[in-house]
């Protein structure tokens, strides 16, 4: 619109100049109202300029929106790769740890004959907790999860750091357990077995606590970026 108005103004000005030399009456009329005409031309030119600037601003805003949309789309894809399917696995690990937490004695002096715990039950609990550990290890080592963690908030990245510290401590004790198991053909010594179970119980309690802010924060992030996460009923590890 502004472009057409500007063209019309210049066209009218050229016609008027040519008419001055052809029609004396028209020349006299222009001389009489030249100040008014100059003002009208100035207002018209200013109006066309302002409209052109507005059009340029609109186009600039559109280009900015397109660039921003592309950036958000890139971030969304990056985050989706980090959360699918890993967030569901974290959710299952958290649910498993919470279910297991009240069933696992956390201290060595609780594991005594007469409490109803058999060695096979204690070993089963250790194995379940070790499975939770391995699941977390696979998630945190996945390249897609590591790349997407750049988009996590401070709360989520802090939780990941604390969980990794807890896992590192449990891993060192697990290695001692496995070495003791290799040394004794009849199985792990009772003291080592009890100590490992106590450590596993402590690890499970910490994980159940530390996964809470991570899982809730990542679900909130998924909703923000409109990423669908499978929350269908899960068979939590070792329990129905």
N, C-alpha and C positions, 0 to 999 in steps of 0.2 A: 504494500500500500504506500509506504513512504517513498519507495523508489519511483512509483508512478506519479506521485505528487510532485516530486522533485523534477521529473522530466517535463511535466505539464507547466511548471513554473518557468523553466528555462525555455521551453517552446513558446510560451506566451511572450516572454521577454524578447526573443528573437523576432517574432512576428511584429511586436510593437515597434521595435527599432526599424525594421524595413518599412513599416507603414508610415513612419515619420517622414521619410523621403518621398513617399508617393502621394499622401493625402495631407495637404496643408492644415485642414481642419483638425485632423487627428494629431498633427504635430503641435498645434496650438493647445489642444486639450491636454496633451501630455506635459507640455511646459507649465501649464496652469496647475496641474495636480501632481507634479513630479515628486514632491516631498511625500505626499500621501502614498503614491505608487511605490516609491522606494521603501517606505515603511512596510507596506503590504508584502513586497517581495522579501524583505528581511524577516518578517514574521513567518512567511511561508517556508523560507529556507531553514529557519530555526526549528520550525515544527517538523520538517522532513528530517533534519539532522537528529533531533531528539528521538523520533520514531525509529530511525536507523540504529541509534545507540541501544534503544530498548530491544530491538530485534537481535542485535549482536549479543546483548546480555542474556536474552532467553536462550540463544543457541549455545552460549558459553555454559549456562546452567545445565542445559541438556547434555553437553559433552561431559561436564563434571559428574552428573548423575550416572551417565553411562560408565565412566571410568570407575566410580565408586561401586556401582553394581557389579562390575567385573571383579573388583577386588573382593567384595563380599562373597561373590560366587566362588572365587578361588579359596578364600578362607573356609567357606562352608564345605567345599569338597575335601579340603585338607583335614578339617575337623571330623567330617563324616568317616573318613578312613581311619581316624584315630579312635572313634567311638563305636563303630560297627565292625565286628561284633564284640569288641573288648569291654564296652560298658556293661553289656549283659553278663559277661563272665565275671566282672568285678561285683556286679549285683548278686550273682549266685554265690560267689566266694564270701561276700559279706553275710548273706543269709545263712550259709552253712556254718560260718564261724559263730553267729549269734545263736543258732540252734544248738551247736555243740558246746558252747560256753558253760552253761549250768551243769552239763553232764561230765565235765572233765575236772578232776581234782587238780588244783594249782600248786599244792605243796606236797613235798615228799612225805611228811608225817601223816598226811591223809590217806596214803596208799598203804594200808595195813590189812592183814587178814581179818576177816569178819565184816568188812565194809561192803562185801558183795561184788568186789571187782576181781575178776580173774585175769591172769596174764594175757589171755587171748583178747579179752575186752580192752585191756589197756593198750595192747599192740594195735588193735583196730583203731582206737582213738588216735594213736600216733600216726598211723598210716593216713587217716582221713586228714589230719592237720598237715601232714607232709604233702598231700595232694593239693591242698589249698595253697601251700607255699609254692609248689611248682606251677600252678595256674597263674599266680601273681608274677612269678619270675618270667614266664612266657609273655605275659602282657607287657610288663615294663621293659622287656628287651625287644619288643616288636618295633621295627623301624617306623611303621605308620603311627604307632602310639607316641613314640619319641618325637617325631616330626610335628604331630598335632599338639603336643604339650606346650608349644610356643603360644598357643591361643588359650591355654588354661588361665584361670585367675590365680592370684597369689595363694588363696586358701587351698586350691586343688594341688598346686605344685608343692606347697609346704607339706600337705598330707602325703603326697607321693614320696617326698624326701624322708619323712618320719617312718613310713612303711618300709622303705628300703633299708633304713638303719635297723629296724626290728628284724627284718629278714636276714640281714648280714649276721646279726648276733645268733639267730637260730641256726643258720647254716653252719657256723663254726661248731656249735654243739652237736649238730647232726653228723658232721664229719667224725667227731670223736666217737659217737655212737657206732658208726659204720666200721671204724677201725677196730673198736673193741669187739664188734661182731665177727670180724675176720680172724681175730686172734683166738677166739674161743670157738672150737668146733661144736661145742654143746649149746652155743648160743651166747647172747650178751650176758655179762655179769649182772646179778640182781641190782647192785648199787647203780651201775651205769643205766640199767633199764629204768629204774625208778627216777633217776636224775633226768633222763631224757624225757620221760613222760611229764615230769614237773615242768621242764623247760617248754615242752610242746604246749602244755596247758597255758602257761604264761604268754607264750607267743600268740596263741589263739585269742586270748582275752584282749591283748593289745591290738591285734588285727581287727577284731570285731569293733573296737572303739575307734581305731584310726581310719577304717574304711568308710565310716559313716559320713564325715564331711566330704570325702572324695566322691563317693557315689552320688550323694545328694547334689553336690556342686556340678558334677558332670551332667546329671539329668537336667538341671536348670540351664546349663549351657546348650544342651541339645534342644531344649524347647525354644531358646532364644534364636537359634539358627534353623529352627524348624526341621530338625533331624529326627526321624522316627526310630525309636529303640524298642526292640522286642521285649515286652514284659509279660509274655505269656507264662502260665504256671510252670515253675521249674522244679526239677527233682534235685533238691539240695543235697550236696555230697554226703552220701552215707545214710541219709535219713529221708523218710517220706514226708 
